Amino acid sequence: MIRFFDILFSFITIIILFPFMIPVMIGLKLTGEHYIFYSQPRVGKGGKEFNMLKFATMLKNSPNLPGGVLTQKNDSRILPMGKFLRKTKINELPQLINIFIGQMSFIGPRPQARQHYDLYSDDVKKAIDLIPPGLSGIGSVVFRDEEKILDKIQCDRTQFHDTVIAPYKGELEVWYSQRRNILTNFLLILITIWILIKPQSDIYLHIFKDIPFIPEELKIYV
């Protein structure tokens, strides 16, 4: 049933939003490195990699430049239109194609780069490997401003991500995998839309009162 809705709504959304994406594509073609889409290997269902699509917001060689796969405030690798596209999440819209062809779902665990996926415990991997990754989800909602969180960290930001953020993300994704159904997905879609309007909202805590407790080290950031 979830797959049926993914196909139906991704097709409808692509048709509706395509005219609005045309100016974005033209702008990207005329600026930066003159390419429109960025294809990035991510781990999907079954632990298999697929190419996740985004509008280009960073230099092509970004993962191999200082900063790696983690983006920071005022990152020099971000293209002229990149900051706006990332802030508004417009850069994620090409993933509607990933959803339509079955590589992703509207709601699910956020697809990770292999090196971040490998940070998860075997139990987390076993849970998320059973379902397709999502355009949004509980992990995406809680860590909607992950770049800002990392910018506030006084210690080694990579170490903080790997030892604090990643394990908690894993707990959140396991929580979702155990409650995956039409109602949970519908609520997460509504929450995603709401936090795009009200980025500082913690509405998810009031709707999902049984999500894993936020670690002490993270409470001041999320």
C-alpha positions as CSV (number, residue, x, y, z in Angstrom):
1,M,0.0,0.0,0.0
2,I,2.8,2.4,0.9
3,R,4.5,1.7,-2.4
4,F,1.3,2.4,-4.3
5,F,1.0,5.8,-2.7
6,D,4.7,6.5,-3.4
7,I,4.2,5.8,-7.1
8,L,1.0,7.8,-7.3
9,F,2.0,10.9,-5.4
10,S,5.6,11.1,-6.7
11,F,4.2,11.1,-10.3
12,I,1.6,13.7,-9.4
13,T,4.1,15.9,-7.6
14,I,6.7,15.7,-10.4
15,I,4.0,16.8,-12.9
16,I,2.9,19.7,-10.6
17,L,6.3,20.9,-9.6
18,F,8.2,20.5,-12.9
19,P,7.3,24.0,-14.2
20,F,8.6,25.5,-11.0
21,M,11.8,23.4,-11.3
22,I,12.6,24.7,-14.8
23,P,13.9,28.2,-13.5
24,V,16.1,26.3,-11.0
25,M,17.6,24.1,-13.7
26,I,18.2,27.1,-16.0
27,G,19.9,29.0,-13.1
28,L,22.1,26.0,-12.3
29,K,23.1,25.6,-15.9
30,L,24.2,29.3,-16.1
31,T,26.1,29.4,-12.8
32,G,28.6,27.5,-10.7
33,E,30.0,24.5,-12.6
34,H,27.1,24.6,-15.1
35,Y,25.6,21.2,-14.2
36,I,22.1,20.7,-12.9
37,F,22.0,17.4,-11.0
38,Y,24.3,15.8,-8.5
39,S,24.2,12.0,-8.2
40,Q,25.5,10.7,-4.9
41,P,26.0,7.0,-3.9
42,R,23.9,6.3,-0.8
43,V,23.0,3.1,0.9
44,G,19.4,1.9,0.3
45,K,17.2,-1.1,1.0
46,G,19.1,-4.3,1.6
47,G,22.3,-2.4,2.2
48,K,22.7,-1.9,-1.5
49,E,24.0,1.4,-2.9
50,F,22.0,3.5,-5.4
51,N,22.5,6.9,-6.9
52,M,20.5,9.5,-5.0
53,L,19.6,12.6,-7.1
54,K,19.8,16.2,-5.9
55,F,20.0,19.6,-7.6
56,A,23.7,20.6,-7.6
57,T,24.5,22.8,-4.6
58,M,28.2,22.0,-4.2
59,L,31.3,21.5,-6.2
60,K,31.4,18.1,-8.0
61,N,34.6,17.1,-6.1
62,S,33.2,18.2,-2.7
63,P,33.6,14.7,-0.9
64,N,37.3,14.7,-1.8
65,L,37.9,18.3,-0.6
66,P,38.5,19.5,3.0
67,G,35.3,18.9,4.9
68,G,34.5,15.6,3.3
69,V,30.8,14.5,3.3
70,L,30.0,16.9,6.2
71,T,28.9,20.4,5.2
72,Q,29.6,23.4,7.4
73,K,28.4,27.0,7.7
74,N,29.7,29.2,4.9
75,D,31.2,26.2,3.3
76,S,33.4,27.4,0.4
77,R,32.3,24.3,-1.7
78,I,28.7,25.6,-1.9
79,L,27.7,26.9,-5.4
80,P,26.1,30.4,-5.9
81,M,22.5,29.0,-5.8
82,G,23.4,26.3,-3.3
83,K,22.7,28.1,-0.1
84,F,19.2,29.0,-1.1
85,L,18.4,25.6,-2.5
86,R,19.7,23.8,0.6
87,K,17.9,26.1,3.0
88,T,14.5,25.7,1.3
89,K,15.2,22.0,0.7
90,I,14.5,22.5,-3.0
91,N,17.7,20.7,-3.7
92,E,16.0,17.5,-2.6
93,L,13.2,17.6,-5.2
94,P,15.0,15.4,-7.8
95,Q,14.6,12.5,-5.3
96,L,11.0,12.3,-6.4
97,I,12.5,10.4,-9.4
98,N,14.2,8.0,-6.9
99,I,10.8,7.5,-5.3
100,F,9.0,6.9,-8.5
101,I,11.4,4.2,-9.7
102,G,11.4,2.5,-6.3
103,Q,14.8,3.3,-4.8
104,M,13.3,5.5,-2.1
105,S,10.0,6.3,-0.4
106,F,8.5,9.6,0.8
107,I,9.1,8.6,4.4
108,G,11.8,6.3,5.7
109,P,15.3,6.2,7.2
110,R,17.5,9.0,5.6
111,P,19.8,7.3,3.1
112,Q,23.4,7.6,4.3
113,A,26.8,7.7,2.6
114,R,28.5,4.3,3.0
115,Q,31.0,5.6,5.6
116,H,28.1,7.0,7.8
117,Y,26.0,3.9,7.3
118,D,28.9,1.8,8.5
119,L,28.8,3.7,11.8
120,Y,25.4,2.1,12.6
121,S,25.4,-1.0,14.8
122,D,24.4,-4.4,13.2
123,D,21.0,-4.2,14.9
124,V,20.3,-0.8,13.3
125,K,21.5,-2.0,9.9
126,K,19.2,-5.0,10.1
127,A,16.2,-2.8,10.9
128,I,16.7,-0.2,8.2
129,D,17.9,-2.6,5.5
130,L,14.3,-4.0,5.4
131,I,12.7,-0.8,4.2
132,P,13.5,1.8,1.5
133,P,15.1,5.1,2.6
134,G,13.0,8.2,2.7
135,L,13.0,11.7,1.3
136,S,12.0,12.6,4.9
137,G,11.5,10.7,8.1
138,I,11.9,11.0,11.8
139,G,15.7,11.3,11.5
140,S,15.4,14.0,8.9
141,V,12.9,15.9,11.1
142,V,15.0,15.8,14.3
143,F,18.2,16.6,12.4
144,R,16.8,19.1,9.9
145,D,19.5,21.6,10.9
146,E,22.4,19.2,11.3
147,E,24.8,21.6,9.7
148,K,23.9,24.3,12.3
149,I,24.3,21.8,15.1
150,L,27.8,20.8,13.9
151,D,28.7,24.5,13.5
152,K,28.0,25.0,17.2
153,I,30.2,22.1,18.4
154,Q,33.3,23.2,20.2
155,C,35.0,19.8,20.1
156,D,36.0,17.8,17.0
157,R,32.8,18.0,14.8
158,T,33.5,14.7,13.0
159,Q,34.0,12.9,16.2
160,F,30.8,14.4,17.7
161,H,28.9,13.3,14.6
162,D,30.2,9.8,14.7
163,T,29.9,9.2,18.4
164,V,26.8,11.2,19.4
165,I,24.7,12.1,16.3
166,A,25.0,8.9,14.3
167,P,24.1,6.5,17.2
168,Y,21.0,8.6,18.0
169,K,20.0,8.7,14.4
170,G,20.2,4.9,14.4
171,E,17.9,4.7,17.4
172,L,15.4,7.0,15.7
173,E,15.4,5.0,12.5
174,V,14.9,1.7,14.4
175,W,12.0,3.4,16.2
176,Y,10.5,4.3,12.8
177,S,11.0,0.8,11.3
178,Q,9.0,-0.7,14.2
179,R,6.1,1.7,13.6
180,R,6.1,2.0,9.8
181,N,2.5,2.3,8.5
182,I,0.3,4.6,6.6
183,L,-0.7,6.7,9.6
184,T,2.9,7.2,10.8
185,N,4.0,8.2,7.3
186,F,1.1,10.6,6.9
187,L,2.0,12.3,10.2
188,L,5.6,12.5,9.3
189,I,4.7,14.1,6.0
190,L,2.6,16.7,7.8
191,I,5.4,17.4,10.3
192,T,7.9,17.8,7.5
193,I,5.7,20.4,5.8
194,W,5.2,22.2,9.2
195,I,8.9,22.4,10.0
196,L,9.6,23.8,6.6
197,I,7.3,26.7,7.6
198,K,8.3,26.7,11.3
199,P,11.9,25.4,11.4
200,Q,12.3,25.8,15.2
201,S,9.1,23.8,16.0
202,D,9.4,20.7,18.2
203,I,5.9,19.5,17.2
204,Y,7.3,16.0,16.6
205,L,7.9,15.6,20.3
206,H,4.2,16.3,21.0
207,I,2.9,13.9,18.3
208,F,5.4,11.1,18.9
209,K,5.8,11.0,22.6
210,D,7.6,7.6,22.6
211,I,10.6,8.5,20.4
212,P,14.0,7.6,22.0
213,F,15.2,10.1,24.6
214,I,17.6,12.7,23.2
215,P,21.1,12.2,24.6
216,E,22.2,14.9,27.1
217,E,25.0,16.1,24.8
218,L,22.4,16.8,22.1
219,K,19.6,18.4,24.1
220,I,20.9,22.0,23.8
221,Y,21.1,21.7,20.0
222,V,17.9,19.9,18.9
